[in-house]
Structure formats: structure tokens, C-alpha cells
């Protein structure tokens, strides 16, 4: 009996030690939450996976819900960080300043591509024709304007179905900013923004999907359709991508080389992260260079300059890793940051305080 009591006591002690050990691990683990743009979501998910291999004590979760929703979450302090494709505007910055000291800087480069669901292997478009399609002014795939750019393509006499984002979207702002640059008509009739009124909706040929994910799902199921999505989604789904006419008059598709060409050809100016709203979102669009893809954009992160102590350390740990080791884990569809811009972000991350 005494032997059984002794063994039981040892087992109970081991059990208690196990519980204490588990509690210590649980206490050491810090969760940080982010939300926002679906544009960089595949890359962020990959980073979270890679980061978790080397840092077990920081758990990062990200909700892909659109740039506008992410900015609202950030403003409401529902998340530790938010991602937005175009930089937050001055009006949004003023709202942030009422709540604390915001920081904003780019963390990845990507591209918005135009995809089509047609039994045609290759398709070329210029900006003006693309703008007319998304305004609903070009109705059929065999319209003369499209045929002139694709004389050898067997284009069907089918109505063009336009699929766009229905939510507040940085991808939409990047795309509509590009269309406004290349088409005066589009700029006057539609304009640029995270949410716009698509004229094609009013004539029954335009439909909206939520997030890059929703647009991709709707596009796959809709014959004779055209849509815009982030490059990584198009590659993952093996969508047919349109070759777009760039500023030099060449037709190019988005890939690592043509994205990098656009970055090199543009005079990218990134302001101090404490004044992130001053960045011009048009700087990479329709860049010069014979191989430059015309719809290239940074994606940005919004952070606060101070957090509770443990959370501040976790935030710094993750975003330091993203801007250093993370740039070596870039998935297909994106390009790493230029070194000087990554260094700007690193200085901002280092300035974060724990209180």
C-alpha cells in the first residue's frame, strides 16, 4: 500500500509539473491579430507559416477582408495591425492620430492582373479599350476595338460579363487609379477609389464579388467574363491573363521580371512611416520601361508606435522577420521590397515601444 501511495505521489507530482509547464508555455505565447487587404493575403499566410517554424512563442493570425475593412478594424483597435494596398489617406490618418501614433510603410510588391474566361489562348488589350470594357461601353468580345488588337484571335460574338470587387478594396483602388491614368473618360465617369459605381452594373453585365477570393470564385463559374485580381490568385487558379500595353507601347504580362522592371523604372518615393499618408499611390502605375507591367503596387502595413509590453515585442519580432528573412520567402506572384524601402520599415518597427 505504501509503495502504491509513493508511486501515486510521484505520478501526481509529474502531472502537476506538466500542468505548470503547459501553463508557462501558454503564458509565453503571445497572439497578434491583423486584418485587411486580400491583395497580399497569400504572401502573409506563407510568412506566418514560415515564421511559426522559428518562433513558437508568437502566434500571428490574419483575416483577409479588404483594405477598407482592415483600416476600420485598425481604427477601432480590434487588431494589432492592418494591411492596405494604397496608403491610408490623410483624412484617415487624422482619425488615427486621435487614438495614438500610427506608422505606415510598404512590405511587399505585387500586381493587379486582368483575367478572361474565353476559349482564346492569347489576348491583348490597351488601357483605353480596357476602360471601355469596364464601363460597359464595349458590349461584345468581337468588338472592332478588341479585334484590332487581336487580329488572329477567334473572338466569339458573346456579351462581355464584367466581374469586380463588391467590398471596399485596395485592389479596386489600384486598378481604378490605373484606368483613370490611361483613360480621361474613365476618370470623369467613374474615377478611382476603394469603392466605385461601375456603369456596367446598371446595364446588367456587371457583378461584384467579395475579396480577391470571391471575385476568383465568381469568375471561374462565368463564361465570357473578365475580371481583375491580384497576380498570386491568378497563378494559383491558372487563370488566363491579358497582356496589357505598357507606357512604351509593348504588350506584357505580370511576372517577377516585369514587376521588378516597373519598380526599377519608377522613382519610388516612400515618406517617413510617421507620415505614411504622404505617399503617392500612382508612382508605380504605367511606369516607363519596355518590360514594365503597368499595374504594380506596394501593399502597406499600419502599426501603432506603442502597445502593451508583451504585444510590442511580438509585433516587433514578426515585422522585423518579415522585412529581413521574410523577403527570402517570397511566393510566386510578388516581388521583394527594394533594400532602401525595407530599411525604412525596419527603422519604423524598431521605434515601436512597449508600455
LOLUMKOL-773874 format. One record per residue (C-alpha): residue in three letters; y, x, z. Coordinates in steps of 0.2 Angstrom, whole numbers, padded with zeros to 4 digits, always signed. Layout:
% residues N
ALAYXZ ...
This chain:
% residues 355
UNK+0000+0000+0000 UNK+0012+0014+0005 UNK+0008+0023-0012 UNK+0012+0007-0021 UNK+0029+0005-0012 UNK+0033+0023-0015 UNK+0029+0021-0034 UNK+0039+0004-0034 UNK+0054+0013-0026 UNK+0054+0027-0039 UNK+0052+0014-0054 UNK+0067+0004-0046 UNK+0077+0020-0045 UNK+0074+0024-0063 UNK+0078+0006-0068 UNK+0095+0007-0058 UNK+0099+0024-0066 UNK+0095+0017-0083 UNK+0107+0002-0080 UNK+0120+0014-0074 UNK+0118+0025-0089 UNK+0119+0010-0101 UNK+0135+0004-0091 UNK+0143+0021-0093 UNK+0139+0021-0112 UNK+0146+0003-0113 UNK+0162+0009-0104 UNK+0164+0024-0115 UNK+0163+0014-0131 UNK+0180+0008-0137 UNK+0181-0006-0151 UNK+0196-0006-0163 UNK+0199-0020-0175 UNK+0208-0021-0192 UNK+0211-0034-0205 UNK+0220-0036-0221 UNK+0218-0031-0239 UNK+0202-0034-0249 UNK+0208-0020-0261 UNK+0202-0006-0250 UNK+0188-0015-0241 UNK+0173-0007-0249 UNK+0180+0010-0245 UNK+0184+0006-0227 UNK+0167-0001-0225 UNK+0160+0016-0231 UNK+0171+0025-0220 UNK+0166+0015-0205 UNK+0148+0019-0209 UNK+0151+0037-0211 UNK+0162+0039-0195 UNK+0149+0030-0184 UNK+0137+0044-0188 UNK+0148+0057-0180 UNK+0157+0046-0166 UNK+0146+0035-0156 UNK+0160+0030-0144 UNK+0172+0022-0156 UNK+0167+0006-0164 UNK+0178+0000-0179 UNK+0177-0017-0187 UNK+0187-0023-0202 UNK+0190-0041-0208 UNK+0194-0042-0227 UNK+0205-0057-0228 UNK+0220-0052-0239 UNK+0236-0041-0236 UNK+0246-0056-0231 UNK+0234-0062-0218 UNK+0232-0044-0211 UNK+0251-0042-0209 UNK+0251-0059-0199 UNK+0237-0053-0188 UNK+0246-0037-0185 UNK+0262-0046-0181 UNK+0253-0057-0169 UNK+0244-0042-0161 UNK+0227-0049-0165 UNK+0221-0032-0172 UNK+0224-0014-0169 UNK+0228-0010-0187 UNK+0231-0019-0203 UNK+0229-0014-0222 UNK+0241-0020-0235 UNK+0242-0014-0253 UNK+0260-0014-0257 UNK+0270-0008-0242 UNK+0277-0020-0230 UNK+0294-0027-0234 UNK+0310-0023-0224 UNK+0310-0042-0218 UNK+0293-0039-0211 UNK+0297-0023-0204 UNK+0312-0031-0194 UNK+0299-0043-0187 UNK+0288-0029-0182 UNK+0302-0019-0173 UNK+0304-0034-0161 UNK+0287-0031-0155 UNK+0286-0012-0155 UNK+0287+0004-0166 UNK+0277+0002-0182 UNK+0270+0015-0193 UNK+0265+0013-0211 UNK+0258+0026-0223 UNK+0246+0026-0238 UNK+0227+0031-0235 UNK+0219+0028-0252 UNK+0222+0026-0270 UNK+0214+0013-0281 UNK+0217+0002-0297 UNK+0218-0016-0302 UNK+0207-0019-0317 UNK+0206-0034-0329 UNK+0189-0040-0332 UNK+0182-0053-0345 UNK+0167-0064-0347 UNK+0163-0064-0365 UNK+0149-0058-0377 UNK+0160-0044-0383 UNK+0157-0026-0379 UNK+0174-0019-0380 UNK+0191-0027-0378 UNK+0209-0020-0379 UNK+0225-0028-0373 UNK+0243-0023-0371 UNK+0254-0029-0356 UNK+0264-0042-0366 UNK+0248-0050-0373 UNK+0240-0050-0355 UNK+0256-0058-0348 UNK+0255-0072-0360 UNK+0237-0075-0356 UNK+0240-0076-0338 UNK+0255-0088-0341 UNK+0244-0099-0351 UNK+0254-0096-0367 UNK+0239-0089-0377 UNK+0225-0103-0376 UNK+0210-0096-0386 UNK+0201-0080-0387 UNK+0203-0078-0406 UNK+0222-0080-0405 UNK+0231-0069-0418 UNK+0239-0058-0404 UNK+0221-0053-0397 UNK+0213-0052-0414 UNK+0227-0040-0420 UNK+0222-0028-0405 UNK+0204-0030-0408 UNK+0201-0032-0427 UNK+0182-0028-0427 UNK+0178-0039-0412 UNK+0169-0055-0415 UNK+0180-0066-0404 UNK+0175-0084-0400 UNK+0186-0099-0403 UNK+0185-0104-0385 UNK+0198-0108-0372 UNK+0203-0094-0360 UNK+0199-0098-0342 UNK+0211-0088-0330 UNK+0205-0084-0313 UNK+0217-0077-0300 UNK+0219-0075-0281 UNK+0222-0090-0271 UNK+0227-0081-0255 UNK+0242-0070-0250 UNK+0236-0055-0259 UNK+0242-0037-0261 UNK+0231-0036-0277 UNK+0241-0050-0284 UNK+0257-0042-0279 UNK+0252-0026-0288 UNK+0246-0035-0303 UNK+0261-0046-0305 UNK+0273-0032-0302 UNK+0265-0023-0317 UNK+0266-0039-0328 UNK+0284-0040-0323 UNK+0287-0022-0328 UNK+0279-0024-0345 UNK+0285-0042-0349 UNK+0303-0049-0347 UNK+0296-0066-0350 UNK+0283-0065-0336 UNK+0296-0058-0324 UNK+0308-0073-0327 UNK+0295-0086-0327 UNK+0283-0080-0314 UNK+0289-0065-0305 UNK+0280-0053-0293 UNK+0273-0057-0276 UNK+0258-0059-0265 UNK+0258-0077-0269 UNK+0265-0084-0286 UNK+0264-0100-0295 UNK+0253-0097-0310 UNK+0259-0108-0325 UNK+0241-0108-0332 UNK+0236-0119-0317 UNK+0247-0133-0322 UNK+0238-0134-0339 UNK+0221-0135-0331 UNK+0215-0117-0337 UNK+0219-0108-0321 UNK+0208-0107-0305 UNK+0210-0097-0288 UNK+0198-0088-0278 UNK+0200-0081-0260 UNK+0200-0062-0259 UNK+0193-0050-0272 UNK+0176-0056-0266 UNK+0180-0074-0270 UNK+0188-0070-0287 UNK+0172-0060-0292 UNK+0160-0074-0287 UNK+0170-0087-0297 UNK+0172-0075-0312 UNK+0153-0072-0313 UNK+0150-0090-0315 UNK+0163-0094-0328 UNK+0160-0091-0346 UNK+0175-0086-0357 UNK+0185-0081-0341 UNK+0197-0067-0337 UNK+0202-0061-0320 UNK+0210-0046-0311 UNK+0200-0037-0297 UNK+0200-0020-0288 UNK+0190-0007-0298 UNK+0177-0005-0285 UNK+0172-0023-0286 UNK+0171-0022-0305 UNK+0160-0007-0304 UNK+0149-0015-0291 UNK+0146-0031-0301 UNK+0145-0021-0318 UNK+0159-0032-0325 UNK+0166-0028-0342 UNK+0183-0021-0341 UNK+0198-0022-0353 UNK+0205-0006-0360 UNK+0224-0008-0356 UNK+0238+0000-0367 UNK+0247+0013-0356 UNK+0265+0019-0357 UNK+0260+0032-0370 UNK+0253+0019-0381 UNK+0235+0024-0378 UNK+0221+0011-0373 UNK+0212+0017-0357 UNK+0200+0010-0344 UNK+0202+0014-0325 UNK+0191+0028-0318 UNK+0194+0043-0306 UNK+0201+0053-0321 UNK+0214+0040-0327 UNK+0219+0035-0309 UNK+0222+0054-0305 UNK+0232+0056-0321 UNK+0243+0042-0316 UNK+0246+0049-0299 UNK+0250+0066-0306 UNK+0262+0059-0319 UNK+0272+0049-0307 UNK+0285+0056-0295 UNK+0277+0048-0279 UNK+0290+0047-0265 UNK+0282+0041-0248 UNK+0295+0039-0234 UNK+0293+0044-0216 UNK+0280+0032-0209 UNK+0293+0026-0196 UNK+0302+0019-0211 UNK+0287+0014-0222 UNK+0296-0001-0229 UNK+0307+0010-0240 UNK+0293+0015-0252 UNK+0294+0008-0269 UNK+0278-0001-0274 UNK+0282+0001-0293 UNK+0281+0020-0293 UNK+0263+0022-0300 UNK+0263+0007-0311 UNK+0264+0010-0330 UNK+0265+0029-0327 UNK+0268+0041-0341 UNK+0253+0052-0347 UNK+0241+0050-0361 UNK+0226+0047-0350 UNK+0236+0037-0336 UNK+0229+0020-0331 UNK+0244+0008-0330 UNK+0239-0002-0314 UNK+0237+0011-0300 UNK+0242+0008-0282 UNK+0241+0015-0264 UNK+0234+0005-0251 UNK+0243+0006-0234 UNK+0239+0005-0216 UNK+0250-0002-0202 UNK+0249+0005-0185 UNK+0259+0004-0169 UNK+0266+0020-0161 UNK+0259+0016-0144 UNK+0243+0007-0137 UNK+0234+0007-0121 UNK+0227+0024-0117 UNK+0209+0022-0122 UNK+0213+0012-0138 UNK+0226+0025-0143 UNK+0213+0039-0143 UNK+0201+0028-0153 UNK+0214+0024-0166 UNK+0219+0042-0167 UNK+0201+0048-0169 UNK+0197+0036-0183 UNK+0213+0038-0193 UNK+0213+0057-0191 UNK+0195+0057-0198 UNK+0200+0045-0212 UNK+0214+0057-0218 UNK+0203+0073-0217 UNK+0184+0071-0218 UNK+0185+0054-0224 UNK+0194+0060-0240 UNK+0177+0069-0244 UNK+0168+0052-0243 UNK+0177+0043-0257 UNK+0166+0030-0266 UNK+0167+0026-0285 UNK+0182+0015-0289 UNK+0195+0025-0278 UNK+0204+0042-0278 UNK+0208+0053-0263 UNK+0226+0055-0257 UNK+0237+0069-0263 UNK+0237+0083-0250 UNK+0255+0081-0245 UNK+0254+0062-0243 UNK+0238+0064-0232 UNK+0248+0077-0221 UNK+0262+0064-0219 UNK+0249+0052-0212 UNK+0241+0064-0201 UNK+0258+0068-0193 UNK+0261+0049-0190 UNK+0244+0047-0182 UNK+0247+0062-0171 UNK+0263+0054-0164 UNK+0253+0039-0158 UNK+0255+0038-0139 UNK+0243+0031-0125 UNK+0251+0021-0111 
